[in-house]
Amino acid sequence: MELRGLRYFVTVAEELHFGRAAERLHIVQPAVSQQVARLERELGTRLLDRSSRHVRLTPAGHRVLAAAREALAAAERVRAVVDAPATRIRVGTAPGLTGRLELALRRLQECSPDLEVQLFDLPVPERLSAVTDGLLDLAVARGEPSGPGLVVRPAWSEQLHAVVSDRHPLVRRSSVRLSALAAAGPFRPPCRDTDPPWRDALARMVAPSGARMGRPVGVGEAVVAEMGADPAGWTLLPAGRAAASGASRVREIPIDPPVTVTGSVVAPSSTTPGCLAAVVDAFRDADLSDLASA
């Protein structure tokens, strides 16, 4: 039994479509079909129900899927030991998390001094796909991301502030309610295509205020620049994010009562529980003493 056959089967099982599986694997579809059929012959059982309209796992397929993932994960761990003289971890990052990343990496390296960390700044959809495809070992994201072959664990929380132009009617308030912001102007949400979990998390927070949805804002520093040019709109960002940009035309206003967003660690479902727990612990909400020394 070849690892290639197991890998092809797992990909088809996650996509439930031979064409999409072939695209993910960067090979032609007949090769995927042949390898899966060969695996079924070797096991003496049908793993997938196929028709012109759907692909579904059989009961045996569900059992083999779990075992196949474990086998592939074990093979990858062996390969990593052989290929890398030092432990390496590839992390997909989110904007505005520099302090938390530094603290998390310090914690991880205290446990594994030889740990080599590589950081990759990718949009959330690409970040999650890279974890699924094995190009990243884990990722961090705000909100509650999800996807096939992924395990998501909440690890920290961040307080959010309203970000408004210095011409906004509520700019001089020391704190503000979401309902007051909603009455003053439209909420500027993040772009769904760029960061779906973040947009969904903010939409749930803002919905009770009855706010009208305005034009989506961009990403990164563009968010702050756009809000500085909008005298009526408002958005939400992690506390300190707008201030750290150095922009002179925007103000941050604390929300009353405070609102927070959850930050999550995302890893392949094949990650061992002990390894995942160690990473989540590294990204957990820091004590004041930890932040002071970070």
C-alpha positions as CSV (number, residue, x, y, z in Angstrom):
1,M,0.0,0.0,0.0
2,E,1.5,3.3,-1.1
3,L,1.3,6.6,0.7
4,R,0.4,8.2,-2.6
5,G,-2.8,6.2,-2.8
6,L,-3.7,7.2,0.8
7,R,-3.0,10.9,0.1
8,Y,-5.2,10.8,-3.1
9,F,-8.0,9.1,-1.2
10,V,-7.9,11.6,1.6
11,T,-8.1,14.5,-0.8
12,V,-11.1,13.1,-2.7
13,A,-12.8,12.4,0.7
14,E,-12.3,16.0,1.7
15,E,-13.5,17.5,-1.6
16,L,-16.1,14.8,-2.4
17,H,-15.2,15.6,-6.0
18,F,-12.5,13.9,-8.2
19,G,-12.0,17.0,-10.3
20,R,-11.4,19.4,-7.4
21,A,-9.2,16.8,-5.7
22,A,-7.1,16.6,-8.9
23,E,-6.7,20.4,-8.9
24,R,-5.5,20.4,-5.3
25,L,-3.0,17.6,-6.0
26,H,-1.9,19.3,-9.3
27,I,-2.4,16.1,-11.3
28,V,-4.9,14.9,-13.9
29,Q,-8.2,13.4,-12.7
30,P,-7.7,9.9,-14.2
31,A,-4.6,9.5,-12.1
32,V,-6.6,10.2,-9.0
33,S,-9.3,7.7,-10.0
34,Q,-6.7,5.0,-10.7
35,Q,-5.0,5.4,-7.4
36,V,-8.2,5.3,-5.4
37,A,-9.5,2.3,-7.3
38,R,-6.1,0.5,-6.7
39,L,-6.4,1.3,-2.9
40,E,-10.0,-0.2,-2.9
41,R,-8.7,-3.4,-4.6
42,E,-5.9,-3.7,-2.1
43,L,-8.3,-3.3,0.8
44,G,-11.0,-5.4,-0.8
45,T,-13.7,-2.9,-0.1
46,R,-15.4,0.0,-1.7
47,L,-14.4,3.3,-0.1
48,L,-16.5,5.7,-2.2
49,D,-19.9,5.7,-3.8
50,R,-19.6,7.4,-7.2
51,S,-22.2,8.6,-9.6
52,S,-22.5,11.3,-12.2
53,R,-24.0,13.6,-9.6
54,H,-22.1,12.9,-6.3
55,V,-19.2,11.2,-4.5
56,R,-19.9,9.9,-1.0
57,L,-17.9,8.0,1.6
58,T,-19.1,4.5,2.3
59,P,-19.1,3.3,6.0
60,A,-15.7,1.6,5.3
61,G,-14.5,4.8,3.7
62,H,-15.2,6.8,6.8
63,R,-13.2,4.3,8.9
64,V,-10.3,4.2,6.4
65,L,-10.2,8.0,6.2
66,A,-9.3,8.4,9.8
67,A,-6.6,5.7,9.6
68,A,-5.2,7.2,6.4
69,R,-4.9,10.6,7.9
70,E,-3.0,9.1,10.9
71,A,-0.7,7.2,8.5
72,L,0.1,10.4,6.4
73,A,0.7,12.4,9.6
74,A,3.1,9.8,10.9
75,A,4.9,9.7,7.5
76,E,5.2,13.5,7.6
77,R,6.7,13.4,11.1
78,V,9.3,10.9,10.0
79,R,10.1,13.0,6.9
80,A,10.5,16.1,9.0
81,V,12.9,14.4,11.3
82,V,15.1,13.3,8.4
83,D,14.9,16.5,6.4
84,A,15.3,19.1,9.1
85,P,18.3,19.2,11.5
86,A,16.3,21.5,13.8
87,T,12.6,21.5,14.5
88,R,10.7,23.8,12.2
89,I,7.2,25.2,12.4
90,R,5.6,27.2,9.6
91,V,2.9,29.7,10.9
92,G,0.4,31.7,8.9
93,T,-0.1,35.0,10.6
94,A,-2.7,37.8,10.9
95,P,-2.1,41.5,10.7
96,G,-1.7,43.4,14.0
97,L,-0.5,40.5,16.1
98,T,3.2,41.3,16.3
99,G,3.3,41.5,20.1
100,R,1.3,38.3,20.6
101,L,3.4,36.5,18.0
102,E,6.6,37.5,19.7
103,L,5.3,36.3,23.1
104,A,4.0,33.0,21.6
105,L,7.3,32.3,19.8
106,R,9.3,33.1,23.0
107,R,7.1,30.6,24.9
108,L,7.5,27.9,22.3
109,Q,11.3,28.4,22.1
110,E,11.6,28.2,25.9
111,C,10.2,24.6,25.5
112,S,12.2,23.8,22.4
113,P,15.3,25.9,22.2
114,D,16.2,24.6,18.7
115,L,12.8,25.5,17.3
116,E,13.0,27.3,13.9
117,V,9.9,29.4,13.2
118,Q,8.9,30.7,9.7
119,L,6.1,33.3,9.5
120,F,3.9,33.7,6.4
121,D,1.5,36.7,6.0
122,L,-1.3,35.4,3.8
123,P,-5.0,36.3,3.4
124,V,-7.2,34.1,5.5
125,P,-8.6,31.9,2.7
126,E,-5.1,31.2,1.4
127,R,-3.8,30.8,5.0
128,L,-6.4,28.0,5.8
129,S,-5.8,26.3,2.4
130,A,-2.1,26.2,3.1
131,V,-2.7,24.5,6.5
132,T,-5.0,22.0,4.8
133,D,-2.5,21.3,2.0
134,G,0.4,20.9,4.5
135,L,2.2,24.0,3.3
136,L,1.8,25.5,6.8
137,D,1.9,23.7,10.1
138,L,-0.6,26.1,11.8
139,A,-2.2,29.5,11.4
140,V,-3.7,32.1,13.6
141,A,-6.9,34.0,12.8
142,R,-9.5,36.2,14.4
143,G,-13.1,34.8,14.6
144,E,-14.1,31.2,14.1
145,P,-12.6,29.9,10.9
146,S,-13.5,26.4,9.6
147,G,-12.6,24.1,6.8
148,P,-12.2,20.4,5.9
149,G,-9.3,18.7,7.6
150,L,-8.8,21.5,10.1
151,V,-9.1,21.7,13.9
152,V,-9.7,25.1,15.4
153,R,-9.1,26.1,19.0
154,P,-9.8,29.4,20.7
155,A,-6.6,30.8,22.3
156,W,-7.0,34.5,23.1
157,S,-9.4,37.5,23.1
158,E,-8.9,41.1,21.9
159,Q,-10.9,44.1,23.0
160,L,-12.3,46.1,20.0
161,H,-12.6,49.9,19.6
162,A,-14.6,51.9,17.2
163,V,-12.4,53.7,14.5
164,V,-13.8,56.9,13.1
165,S,-12.7,60.0,11.2
166,D,-11.7,63.0,13.2
167,R,-14.7,64.7,11.6
168,H,-17.2,62.1,12.9
169,P,-20.0,63.5,15.0
170,L,-19.1,61.3,18.0
171,V,-15.3,61.7,17.8
172,R,-15.1,63.6,21.1
173,R,-16.7,60.9,23.2
174,S,-14.6,59.0,25.7
175,S,-16.7,55.9,25.0
176,V,-19.6,55.1,22.8
177,R,-22.4,52.5,22.5
178,L,-22.8,50.5,19.3
179,S,-26.4,51.8,19.0
180,A,-25.1,55.4,19.0
181,L,-22.6,54.7,16.3
182,A,-25.4,53.0,14.3
183,A,-27.6,56.0,14.5
184,A,-24.7,58.3,13.4
185,G,-23.7,56.5,10.2
186,P,-23.1,53.2,8.4
187,F,-20.9,50.4,9.7
188,R,-18.0,49.7,7.3
189,P,-17.4,45.9,7.4
190,P,-14.3,44.0,6.3
191,C,-14.4,42.5,2.8
192,R,-15.8,38.9,3.1
193,D,-13.5,37.5,0.4
194,T,-10.4,38.7,2.3
195,D,-11.3,37.5,5.8
196,P,-14.6,35.7,6.2
197,P,-14.3,34.7,9.9
198,W,-13.4,38.3,10.9
199,R,-16.3,39.7,8.9
200,D,-18.7,37.2,10.4
201,A,-17.6,37.9,13.9
202,L,-18.0,41.6,13.5
203,A,-21.4,41.2,11.8
204,R,-22.7,39.2,14.8
205,M,-21.6,42.0,17.2
206,V,-23.0,44.8,15.2
207,A,-26.3,43.2,14.1
208,P,-28.2,44.0,17.4
209,S,-27.5,47.7,17.0
210,G,-29.5,47.8,13.8
211,A,-26.5,49.5,12.0
212,R,-26.8,50.0,8.2
213,M,-24.0,48.2,6.3
214,G,-21.8,50.6,4.3
215,R,-19.1,49.9,1.7
216,P,-16.5,47.3,2.8
217,V,-13.1,48.6,3.9
218,G,-9.8,47.3,2.6
219,V,-7.1,45.3,4.5
220,G,-4.2,46.3,6.6
221,E,-3.3,49.9,6.8
222,A,-5.8,50.7,4.1
223,V,-8.6,50.3,6.7
224,V,-7.3,53.2,8.7
225,A,-6.7,55.4,5.7
226,E,-10.2,54.8,4.4
227,M,-11.8,55.6,7.7
228,G,-9.9,58.9,7.9
229,A,-11.6,59.9,4.7
230,D,-15.2,58.9,5.8
231,P,-16.8,61.6,8.1
232,A,-19.9,59.4,8.9
233,G,-18.9,55.8,8.7
234,W,-17.3,53.6,11.5
235,T,-15.6,50.3,11.8
236,L,-14.2,48.1,14.6
237,L,-10.6,47.2,15.0
238,P,-8.5,45.6,17.9
239,A,-7.7,48.2,20.5
240,G,-4.5,50.2,19.6
241,R,-4.4,49.1,16.0
242,A,-5.4,52.5,14.5
243,A,-3.3,54.4,17.0
244,A,-0.2,52.3,16.1
245,S,-0.6,53.2,12.4
246,G,0.3,56.8,13.1
247,A,-2.6,58.1,11.1
248,S,-3.6,61.7,12.1
249,R,-7.1,61.7,10.7
250,V,-8.7,58.9,12.7
251,R,-9.6,58.3,16.4
252,E,-10.2,55.2,18.4
253,I,-13.2,55.2,20.8
254,P,-13.7,52.4,23.4
255,I,-17.1,50.6,23.2
256,D,-19.4,50.7,26.1
257,P,-20.1,47.9,27.1
258,P,-16.8,46.5,25.8
259,V,-16.8,44.0,23.0
260,T,-14.2,41.4,22.2
261,V,-13.2,39.1,19.4
262,T,-11.8,35.6,19.9
263,G,-8.5,34.6,18.3
264,S,-8.0,31.1,17.2
265,V,-5.2,28.6,16.4
266,V,-5.8,26.5,13.3
267,A,-4.0,23.3,12.7
268,P,-4.4,20.1,10.6
269,S,-6.8,17.6,12.1
270,S,-3.8,15.2,12.1
271,T,-2.0,17.3,14.7
272,T,-1.5,15.4,17.9
273,P,-3.5,16.7,21.0
274,G,-0.3,17.3,23.0
275,C,1.3,19.4,20.2
276,L,-1.9,21.4,19.6
277,A,-2.3,22.1,23.3
278,A,1.2,23.4,23.6
279,V,0.7,25.8,20.7
280,V,-2.7,27.0,22.0
281,D,-1.1,27.6,25.4
282,A,1.7,29.7,23.8
283,F,-0.9,32.0,22.2
284,R,-3.2,32.2,25.2
285,D,-4.1,35.6,26.7
286,A,-1.0,36.9,28.4
287,D,-0.6,37.9,32.0
288,L,0.4,41.5,32.6
289,S,3.8,40.3,33.6
290,D,4.2,38.5,30.4
291,L,3.2,41.5,28.3
292,A,5.6,43.7,30.3
293,S,8.6,41.5,29.6
294,A,7.6,40.6,26.0
